[in-house]
């Protein structure tokens, strides 16, 4: 093909991508509009978890590292990065286990999803899995809990993106879709993290006070985010390596929230019950997350288009407090 015609064909393809809302792809990273993405949710991608990136893809220090590591607390929710079919699950590993995992050279508990069109994603070092082989999932669906099983030095998600058997850089791949690995809202979520600071009063302030107590603080939960609450927030932020400004916003919320499910008791459950009551569920805030709280959670999740599993993780917390 003559050079001029080849150039014009390339420019026409780029214009088509822009017209589809995809933008121009980063070199070597497939665009949202590529024909290869023919999976269950073609072009719909999600941040797989919340946390801080501790190791990148094939860095000079780790030239063979096949994914990107995102660290947070044990039990932090892991979400499907795209819709697809679960083609591998391992759940019998433990910290320090050196046996081979789902893929060659990987260790620990893991989940492998086939998205169609040659795309697969791998989630490693999990504490537990919430899916089974053959199950179909959607982008943003909770599939696992973060852990440190296998050859791991701390709780984190080892996340990989594969295309036709080759490895892609997960961070830049998601960045090309407008997603920041570790911090963007997952697909299917709604609402934005609110800001709770000195002077905030009401239910949101009570939710934060309960959550701070769940993290070891000893506040009187009165719904008045005053000096003692600010000081407790600063102490929590320092403990997590965050800027200690006493303001609970988009950076602090994902680290502060605690997964709450059936049978959970204590301050985190009180926070969840308080959050549900913001939406009119009329629960007794007793810290016992039993059947009534679970049923209310499922109703709330259905109202927001979330998977109605009765489990309050970051995907549910976000619209709950928004």
DOKOL-972103 format. One record per residue (C-alpha): residue number from 1; residue in three letters; x, y, z. Coordinates in steps of 0.25 Angstrom, whole numbers, plus 5000, padded with zeros to 4 digits. Layout:
BEGIN
<site n="NUM" res="ALA" east="X" north="Y" up="Z"/>
...
***
This chain:
BEGIN
<site n="1" res="UNK" east="5000" north="5000" up="5000"/>
<site n="2" res="UNK" east="5006" north="5014" up="4996"/>
<site n="3" res="UNK" east="5010" north="5022" up="5008"/>
<site n="4" res="UNK" east="5000" north="5033" up="5006"/>
<site n="5" res="UNK" east="4988" north="5023" up="5006"/>
<site n="6" res="UNK" east="4994" north="5015" up="5018"/>
<site n="7" res="UNK" east="4995" north="5028" up="5026"/>
<site n="8" res="UNK" east="4981" north="5032" up="5022"/>
<site n="9" res="UNK" east="4976" north="5018" up="5027"/>
<site n="10" res="UNK" east="4982" north="5020" up="5040"/>
<site n="11" res="UNK" east="4977" north="5034" up="5042"/>
<site n="12" res="UNK" east="4963" north="5029" up="5039"/>
<site n="13" res="UNK" east="4964" north="5018" up="5049"/>
<site n="14" res="UNK" east="4968" north="5028" up="5059"/>
<site n="15" res="UNK" east="4956" north="5037" up="5056"/>
<site n="16" res="UNK" east="4947" north="5025" up="5057"/>
<site n="17" res="UNK" east="4952" north="5022" up="5071"/>
<site n="18" res="UNK" east="4950" north="5036" up="5075"/>
<site n="19" res="UNK" east="4936" north="5036" up="5070"/>
<site n="20" res="UNK" east="4933" north="5024" up="5079"/>
<site n="21" res="UNK" east="4938" north="5032" up="5091"/>
<site n="22" res="UNK" east="4951" north="5023" up="5093"/>
<site n="23" res="UNK" east="4961" north="5034" up="5090"/>
<site n="24" res="UNK" east="4975" north="5031" up="5084"/>
<site n="25" res="UNK" east="4982" north="5018" up="5090"/>
<site n="26" res="UNK" east="4995" north="5019" up="5098"/>
<site n="27" res="UNK" east="5005" north="5012" up="5089"/>
<site n="28" res="UNK" east="5005" north="4997" up="5091"/>
<site n="29" res="UNK" east="4992" north="4997" up="5099"/>
<site n="30" res="UNK" east="4979" north="4993" up="5092"/>
<site n="31" res="UNK" east="4968" north="5004" up="5091"/>
<site n="32" res="UNK" east="4954" north="5002" up="5097"/>
<site n="33" res="UNK" east="4949" north="5002" up="5083"/>
<site n="34" res="UNK" east="4958" north="4991" up="5077"/>
<site n="35" res="UNK" east="4950" north="4979" up="5071"/>
<site n="36" res="UNK" east="4957" north="4969" up="5080"/>
<site n="37" res="UNK" east="4949" north="4973" up="5092"/>
<site n="38" res="UNK" east="4937" north="4965" up="5090"/>
<site n="39" res="UNK" east="4935" north="4959" up="5104"/>
<site n="40" res="UNK" east="4922" north="4960" up="5112"/>
<site n="41" res="UNK" east="4924" north="4975" up="5115"/>
<site n="42" res="UNK" east="4933" north="4979" up="5103"/>
<site n="43" res="UNK" east="4940" north="4992" up="5107"/>
<site n="44" res="UNK" east="4935" north="4993" up="5121"/>
<site n="45" res="UNK" east="4947" north="4992" up="5130"/>
<site n="46" res="UNK" east="4948" north="4994" up="5145"/>
<site n="47" res="UNK" east="4958" north="4997" up="5156"/>
<site n="48" res="UNK" east="4960" north="4984" up="5163"/>
<site n="49" res="UNK" east="4963" north="4989" up="5177"/>
<site n="50" res="UNK" east="4966" north="5000" up="5186"/>
<site n="51" res="UNK" east="4980" north="5003" up="5192"/>
<site n="52" res="UNK" east="4994" north="5008" up="5189"/>
<site n="53" res="UNK" east="5003" north="5003" up="5178"/>
<site n="54" res="UNK" east="5015" north="4996" up="5184"/>
<site n="55" res="UNK" east="5022" north="4989" up="5172"/>
<site n="56" res="UNK" east="5020" north="4992" up="5157"/>
<site n="57" res="UNK" east="5020" north="4984" up="5144"/>
<site n="58" res="UNK" east="5034" north="4980" up="5140"/>
<site n="59" res="UNK" east="5042" north="4991" up="5147"/>
<site n="60" res="UNK" east="5057" north="4992" up="5147"/>
<site n="61" res="UNK" east="5057" north="4986" up="5161"/>
<site n="62" res="UNK" east="5048" north="4974" up="5157"/>
<site n="63" res="UNK" east="5049" north="4972" up="5142"/>
<site n="64" res="UNK" east="5041" north="4959" up="5142"/>
<site n="65" res="UNK" east="5030" north="4964" up="5150"/>
<site n="66" res="UNK" east="5017" north="4961" up="5142"/>
<site n="67" res="UNK" east="5007" north="4970" up="5148"/>
<site n="68" res="UNK" east="5005" north="4982" up="5158"/>
<site n="69" res="UNK" east="5003" north="4980" up="5173"/>
<site n="70" res="UNK" east="4993" north="4989" up="5180"/>
<site n="71" res="UNK" east="4994" north="4988" up="5196"/>
<site n="72" res="UNK" east="4983" north="4990" up="5206"/>
<site n="73" res="UNK" east="4978" north="4982" up="5218"/>
<site n="74" res="UNK" east="4975" north="4968" up="5219"/>
<site n="75" res="UNK" east="4960" north="4965" up="5214"/>
<site n="76" res="UNK" east="4960" north="4978" up="5205"/>
<site n="77" res="UNK" east="4950" north="4975" up="5194"/>
<site n="78" res="UNK" east="4955" north="4970" up="5180"/>
<site n="79" res="UNK" east="4946" north="4973" up="5168"/>
<site n="80" res="UNK" east="4946" north="4967" up="5154"/>
<site n="81" res="UNK" east="4953" north="4977" up="5144"/>
<site n="82" res="UNK" east="4943" north="4973" up="5133"/>
<site n="83" res="UNK" east="4931" north="4964" up="5131"/>
<site n="84" res="UNK" east="4935" north="4950" up="5127"/>
<site n="85" res="UNK" east="4936" north="4935" up="5132"/>
<site n="86" res="UNK" east="4943" north="4930" up="5143"/>
<site n="87" res="UNK" east="4953" north="4920" up="5138"/>
<site n="88" res="UNK" east="4962" north="4917" up="5150"/>
<site n="89" res="UNK" east="4961" north="4918" up="5165"/>
<site n="90" res="UNK" east="4971" north="4914" up="5175"/>
<site n="91" res="UNK" east="4968" north="4914" up="5190"/>
<site n="92" res="UNK" east="4977" north="4904" up="5197"/>
<site n="93" res="UNK" east="4989" north="4913" up="5199"/>
<site n="94" res="UNK" east="4995" north="4920" up="5211"/>
<site n="95" res="UNK" east="5005" north="4930" up="5215"/>
<site n="96" res="UNK" east="5019" north="4925" up="5211"/>
<site n="97" res="UNK" east="5014" north="4914" up="5202"/>
<site n="98" res="UNK" east="5023" north="4912" up="5190"/>
<site n="99" res="UNK" east="5015" north="4903" up="5182"/>
<site n="100" res="UNK" east="5012" north="4907" up="5168"/>
<site n="101" res="UNK" east="4998" north="4914" up="5167"/>
<site n="102" res="UNK" east="4988" north="4916" up="5155"/>
<site n="103" res="UNK" east="4999" north="4921" up="5145"/>
<site n="104" res="UNK" east="5014" north="4917" up="5144"/>
<site n="105" res="UNK" east="5023" north="4924" up="5153"/>
<site n="106" res="UNK" east="5011" north="4930" up="5162"/>
<site n="107" res="UNK" east="5008" north="4925" up="5176"/>
<site n="108" res="UNK" east="4997" north="4927" up="5186"/>
<site n="109" res="UNK" east="4982" north="4927" up="5185"/>
<site n="110" res="UNK" east="4977" north="4933" up="5171"/>
<site n="111" res="UNK" east="4966" north="4936" up="5162"/>
<site n="112" res="UNK" east="4967" north="4936" up="5147"/>
<site n="113" res="UNK" east="4956" north="4942" up="5138"/>
<site n="114" res="UNK" east="4954" north="4940" up="5123"/>
<site n="115" res="UNK" east="4948" north="4953" up="5117"/>
<site n="116" res="UNK" east="4947" north="4948" up="5102"/>
<site n="117" res="UNK" east="4955" north="4954" up="5091"/>
<site n="118" res="UNK" east="4968" north="4949" up="5096"/>
<site n="119" res="UNK" east="4967" north="4957" up="5109"/>
<site n="120" res="UNK" east="4969" north="4950" up="5123"/>
<site n="121" res="UNK" east="4972" north="4956" up="5136"/>
<site n="122" res="UNK" east="4979" north="4949" up="5148"/>
<site n="123" res="UNK" east="4977" north="4953" up="5163"/>
<site n="124" res="UNK" east="4988" north="4947" up="5172"/>
<site n="125" res="UNK" east="4992" north="4945" up="5187"/>
<site n="126" res="UNK" east="4977" north="4946" up="5191"/>
<site n="127" res="UNK" east="4972" north="4943" up="5205"/>
<site n="128" res="UNK" east="4960" north="4936" up="5200"/>
<site n="129" res="UNK" east="4951" north="4935" up="5187"/>
<site n="130" res="UNK" east="4937" north="4938" up="5186"/>
<site n="131" res="UNK" east="4934" north="4932" up="5172"/>
<site n="132" res="UNK" east="4936" north="4918" up="5166"/>
<site n="133" res="UNK" east="4940" north="4912" up="5153"/>
<site n="134" res="UNK" east="4930" north="4914" up="5142"/>
<site n="135" res="UNK" east="4923" north="4926" up="5148"/>
<site n="136" res="UNK" east="4920" north="4938" up="5140"/>
<site n="137" res="UNK" east="4923" north="4951" up="5146"/>
<site n="138" res="UNK" east="4921" north="4966" up="5142"/>
<site n="139" res="UNK" east="4931" north="4978" up="5143"/>
<site n="140" res="UNK" east="4932" north="4983" up="5158"/>
<site n="141" res="UNK" east="4926" north="4970" up="5164"/>
<site n="142" res="UNK" east="4933" north="4966" up="5177"/>
<site n="143" res="UNK" east="4941" north="4953" up="5174"/>
<site n="144" res="UNK" east="4951" north="4952" up="5185"/>
<site n="145" res="UNK" east="4958" north="4957" up="5198"/>
<site n="146" res="UNK" east="4972" north="4963" up="5198"/>
<site n="147" res="UNK" east="4982" north="4955" up="5205"/>
<site n="148" res="UNK" east="4997" north="4950" up="5206"/>
<site n="149" res="UNK" east="4997" north="4936" up="5202"/>
<site n="150" res="UNK" east="5008" north="4929" up="5195"/>
<site n="151" res="UNK" east="5021" north="4936" up="5193"/>
<site n="152" res="UNK" east="5017" north="4950" up="5198"/>
<site n="153" res="UNK" east="5023" north="4959" up="5208"/>
<site n="154" res="UNK" east="5010" north="4966" up="5212"/>
<site n="155" res="UNK" east="4995" north="4968" up="5208"/>
<site n="156" res="UNK" east="4993" north="4972" up="5194"/>
<site n="157" res="UNK" east="4987" north="4969" up="5181"/>
<site n="158" res="UNK" east="4996" north="4964" up="5170"/>
<site n="159" res="UNK" east="4988" north="4968" up="5157"/>
<site n="160" res="UNK" east="4991" north="4964" up="5143"/>
<site n="161" res="UNK" east="4985" north="4967" up="5129"/>
<site n="162" res="UNK" east="4987" north="4957" up="5118"/>
<site n="163" res="UNK" east="4984" north="4959" up="5103"/>
<site n="164" res="UNK" east="4986" north="4947" up="5094"/>
<site n="165" res="UNK" east="4996" north="4940" up="5103"/>
<site n="166" res="UNK" east="5004" north="4953" up="5105"/>
<site n="167" res="UNK" east="5005" north="4962" up="5117"/>
<site n="168" res="UNK" east="5001" north="4976" up="5117"/>
<site n="169" res="UNK" east="5005" north="4987" up="5127"/>
<site n="170" res="UNK" east="4992" north="4987" up="5136"/>
<site n="171" res="UNK" east="4994" north="5002" up="5141"/>
<site n="172" res="UNK" east="4996" north="5008" up="5127"/>
<site n="173" res="UNK" east="4985" north="4998" up="5121"/>
<site n="174" res="UNK" east="4975" north="5003" up="5131"/>
<site n="175" res="UNK" east="4980" north="5018" up="5130"/>
<site n="176" res="UNK" east="4976" north="5017" up="5115"/>
<site n="177" res="UNK" east="4962" north="5015" up="5120"/>
<site n="178" res="UNK" east="4962" north="5026" up="5129"/>
<site n="179" res="UNK" east="4964" north="5017" up="5141"/>
<site n="180" res="UNK" east="4975" north="5019" up="5152"/>
<site n="181" res="UNK" east="4978" north="5006" up="5158"/>
<site n="182" res="UNK" east="4976" north="5006" up="5173"/>
<site n="183" res="UNK" east="4968" north="5018" up="5174"/>
<site n="184" res="UNK" east="4957" north="5020" up="5163"/>
<site n="185" res="UNK" east="4943" north="5016" up="5167"/>
<site n="186" res="UNK" east="4940" north="5002" up="5162"/>
<site n="187" res="UNK" east="4930" north="5000" up="5151"/>
<site n="188" res="UNK" east="4916" north="4999" up="5156"/>
<site n="189" res="UNK" east="4918" north="5008" up="5168"/>
<site n="190" res="UNK" east="4911" north="5021" up="5169"/>
<site n="191" res="UNK" east="4913" north="5034" up="5177"/>
<site n="192" res="UNK" east="4926" north="5041" up="5181"/>
<site n="193" res="UNK" east="4933" north="5040" up="5195"/>
<site n="194" res="UNK" east="4928" north="5051" up="5203"/>
<site n="195" res="UNK" east="4937" north="5060" up="5211"/>
<site n="196" res="UNK" east="4935" north="5060" up="5226"/>
<site n="197" res="UNK" east="4943" north="5070" up="5234"/>
<site n="198" res="UNK" east="4943" north="5079" up="5246"/>
<site n="199" res="UNK" east="4929" north="5085" up="5248"/>
<site n="200" res="UNK" east="4922" north="5073" up="5240"/>
<site n="201" res="UNK" east="4910" north="5068" up="5248"/>
<site n="202" res="UNK" east="4899" north="5058" up="5246"/>
<site n="203" res="UNK" east="4899" north="5043" up="5241"/>
<site n="204" res="UNK" east="4912" north="5044" up="5232"/>
<site n="205" res="UNK" east="4920" north="5049" up="5244"/>
<site n="206" res="UNK" east="4914" north="5037" up="5253"/>
<site n="207" res="UNK" east="4918" north="5027" up="5242"/>
<site n="208" res="UNK" east="4932" north="5033" up="5242"/>
<site n="209" res="UNK" east="4933" north="5033" up="5257"/>
<site n="210" res="UNK" east="4928" north="5018" up="5258"/>
<site n="211" res="UNK" east="4938" north="5014" up="5247"/>
<site n="212" res="UNK" east="4950" north="5022" up="5255"/>
<site n="213" res="UNK" east="4946" north="5014" up="5267"/>
<site n="214" res="UNK" east="4946" north="5001" up="5259"/>
<site n="215" res="UNK" east="4960" north="5005" up="5255"/>
<site n="216" res="UNK" east="4964" north="5006" up="5270"/>
<site n="217" res="UNK" east="4960" north="5020" up="5274"/>
<site n="218" res="UNK" east="4951" north="5023" up="5286"/>
<site n="219" res="UNK" east="4941" north="5034" up="5282"/>
<site n="220" res="UNK" east="4928" north="5037" up="5287"/>
<site n="221" res="UNK" east="4919" north="5036" up="5275"/>
<site n="222" res="UNK" east="4910" north="5048" up="5276"/>
<site n="223" res="UNK" east="4910" north="5052" up="5261"/>
<site n="224" res="UNK" east="4918" north="5065" up="5264"/>
<site n="225" res="UNK" east="4932" north="5064" up="5257"/>
<site n="226" res="UNK" east="4939" north="5074" up="5266"/>
<site n="227" res="UNK" east="4953" north="5074" up="5272"/>
<site n="228" res="UNK" east="4954" north="5060" up="5278"/>
<site n="229" res="UNK" east="4949" north="5054" up="5265"/>
<site n="230" res="UNK" east="4959" north="5062" up="5257"/>
<site n="231" res="UNK" east="4970" north="5058" up="5266"/>
<site n="232" res="UNK" east="4965" north="5043" up="5264"/>
<site n="233" res="UNK" east="4965" north="5044" up="5249"/>
<site n="234" res="UNK" east="4979" north="5050" up="5249"/>
<site n="235" res="UNK" east="4984" north="5038" up="5258"/>
<site n="236" res="UNK" east="4977" north="5028" up="5248"/>
<site n="237" res="UNK" east="4983" north="5035" up="5236"/>
<site n="238" res="UNK" east="4997" north="5035" up="5242"/>
<site n="239" res="UNK" east="4996" north="5020" up="5245"/>
<site n="240" res="UNK" east="4993" north="5018" up="5230"/>
<site n="241" res="UNK" east="5004" north="5027" up="5224"/>
<site n="242" res="UNK" east="4994" north="5038" up="5220"/>
<site n="243" res="UNK" east="4994" north="5053" up="5221"/>
<site n="244" res="UNK" east="4989" north="5055" up="5235"/>
<site n="245" res="UNK" east="4980" north="5067" up="5233"/>
<site n="246" res="UNK" east="4968" north="5061" up="5240"/>
<site n="247" res="UNK" east="4959" north="5062" up="5228"/>
<site n="248" res="UNK" east="4952" north="5049" up="5223"/>
<site n="249" res="UNK" east="4951" north="5050" up="5208"/>
<site n="250" res="UNK" east="4954" north="5042" up="5195"/>
<site n="251" res="UNK" east="4968" north="5038" up="5200"/>
<site n="252" res="UNK" east="4964" north="5034" up="5214"/>
<site n="253" res="UNK" east="4950" north="5027" up="5212"/>
<site n="254" res="UNK" east="4955" north="5015" up="5204"/>
<site n="255" res="UNK" east="4966" north="5012" up="5215"/>
<site n="256" res="UNK" east="4956" north="5015" up="5227"/>
<site n="257" res="UNK" east="4944" north="5006" up="5223"/>
<site n="258" res="UNK" east="4943" north="4992" up="5228"/>
<site n="259" res="UNK" east="4936" north="4981" up="5221"/>
<site n="260" res="UNK" east="4923" north="4977" up="5228"/>
<site n="261" res="UNK" east="4915" north="4964" up="5226"/>
<site n="262" res="UNK" east="4906" north="4955" up="5233"/>
<site n="263" res="UNK" east="4910" north="4952" up="5247"/>
<site n="264" res="UNK" east="4920" north="4964" up="5248"/>
<site n="265" res="UNK" east="4919" north="4971" up="5262"/>
<site n="266" res="UNK" east="4924" north="4984" up="5267"/>
<site n="267" res="UNK" east="4927" north="4998" up="5263"/>
<site n="268" res="UNK" east="4928" north="4995" up="5248"/>
<site n="269" res="UNK" east="4914" north="4989" up="5248"/>
<site n="270" res="UNK" east="4909" north="5001" up="5255"/>
<site n="271" res="UNK" east="4915" north="5010" up="5244"/>
<site n="272" res="UNK" east="4908" north="5001" up="5234"/>
<site n="273" res="UNK" east="4895" north="5002" up="5241"/>
<site n="274" res="UNK" east="4896" north="5017" up="5242"/>
<site n="275" res="UNK" east="4899" north="5018" up="5227"/>
<site n="276" res="UNK" east="4887" north="5009" up="5224"/>
<site n="277" res="UNK" east="4878" north="5018" up="5233"/>
<site n="278" res="UNK" east="4882" north="5030" up="5225"/>
<site n="279" res="UNK" east="4875" north="5024" up="5213"/>
<site n="280" res="UNK" east="4862" north="5021" up="5222"/>
<site n="281" res="UNK" east="4864" north="5006" up="5226"/>
<site n="282" res="UNK" east="4861" north="5009" up="5241"/>
<site n="283" res="UNK" east="4870" north="4999" up="5247"/>
<site n="284" res="UNK" east="4874" north="4998" up="5262"/>
<site n="285" res="UNK" east="4889" north="5002" up="5263"/>
<site n="286" res="UNK" east="4893" north="4991" up="5272"/>
<site n="287" res="UNK" east="4906" north="4987" up="5265"/>
<site n="288" res="UNK" east="4900" north="4973" up="5262"/>
<site n="289" res="UNK" east="4900" north="4971" up="5247"/>
<site n="290" res="UNK" east="4889" north="4960" up="5246"/>
<site n="291" res="UNK" east="4878" north="4957" up="5236"/>
<site n="292" res="UNK" east="4871" north="4970" up="5237"/>
<site n="293" res="UNK" east="4883" north="4978" up="5234"/>
<site n="294" res="UNK" east="4887" north="4968" up="5223"/>
<site n="295" res="UNK" east="4873" north="4969" up="5216"/>
<site n="296" res="UNK" east="4874" north="4984" up="5217"/>
<site n="297" res="UNK" east="4887" north="4984" up="5210"/>
<site n="298" res="UNK" east="4882" north="4975" up="5199"/>
<site n="299" res="UNK" east="4871" north="4985" up="5197"/>
<site n="300" res="UNK" east="4880" north="4997" up="5197"/>
<site n="301" res="UNK" east="4890" north="4990" up="5187"/>
<site n="302" res="UNK" east="4878" north="4986" up="5177"/>
<site n="303" res="UNK" east="4874" north="5001" up="5178"/>
<site n="304" res="UNK" east="4888" north="5005" up="5173"/>
<site n="305" res="UNK" east="4890" north="4994" up="5163"/>
<site n="306" res="UNK" east="4900" north="4987" up="5171"/>
<site n="307" res="UNK" east="4901" north="4972" up="5173"/>
<site n="308" res="UNK" east="4891" north="4969" up="5184"/>
<site n="309" res="UNK" east="4900" north="4960" up="5193"/>
<site n="310" res="UNK" east="4898" north="4967" up="5207"/>
<site n="311" res="UNK" east="4913" north="4970" up="5208"/>
<site n="312" res="UNK" east="4917" north="4984" up="5210"/>
<site n="313" res="UNK" east="4931" north="4986" up="5204"/>
<site n="314" res="UNK" east="4936" north="4998" up="5197"/>
<site n="315" res="UNK" east="4927" north="4997" up="5185"/>
<site n="316" res="UNK" east="4915" north="4998" up="5195"/>
<site n="317" res="UNK" east="4921" north="5008" up="5205"/>
<site n="318" res="UNK" east="4923" north="5018" up="5194"/>
<site n="319" res="UNK" east="4909" north="5021" up="5191"/>
<site n="320" res="UNK" east="4904" north="5018" up="5205"/>
<site n="321" res="UNK" east="4911" north="5030" up="5210"/>
<site n="322" res="UNK" east="4911" north="5039" up="5198"/>
***
